[in-house]
Structures are given as structure tokens and as C-alpha cells.
Amino acid sequence: MIVVNLDVMMAKRKMTLSQLSEKVDITLANLSILKNNKAKAVRFSTLEAICAALDCQPGDILEYVPDE
């Protein structure tokens, strides 16, 4: 399964969900879904905007964890 570590990167950058929402122009609801690992998919354009706002790589946010 793919785990989204958005909260980890946000903490490292000292950025709130509201601040990220404004920078990336994504609703708080959609960012929250992503942050809480409830998203079924992520557009590359969204991932690119998040990476630009947090100054990170996609691998800093997305992690593959094998199913047990």
C-alpha cells in the first residue's frame, strides 16, 4: 500500500494545512483526505504543486509499505 507522509513534511517545514491549502490552491477537505491516507489517487499536477510548496521530492511524501 502507498502511505502519504504529508503531515511529516508539513511538520518539517512548519506549515499548517491551511497554509499549504492556500499555496497549492487545493481545498482543505481534499488536502485532509490526502493527509489522512483516504485518497484513492493523486494527480501529478497536485503532487507537483505540493512538492513545490514544501520544497521536497515526491518520495518524501509517498512511501510504499508492503501489505502484511
Secondary structure as GFF3:
##gff-version 3
##sequence-region A 1 68
A	DSSP	beta_strand	2	4	.	.	.	ID=ss1
A	DSSP	alpha_helix	6	12	.	.	.	ID=ss2
A	DSSP	alpha_helix	17	24	.	.	.	ID=ss3
A	DSSP	alpha_helix	28	35	.	.	.	ID=ss4
A	DSSP	alpha_helix	44	54	.	.	.	ID=ss5
A	DSSP	alpha_helix	58	61	.	.	.	ID=ss6
A	DSSP	beta_strand	62	64	.	.	.	ID=ss7
###
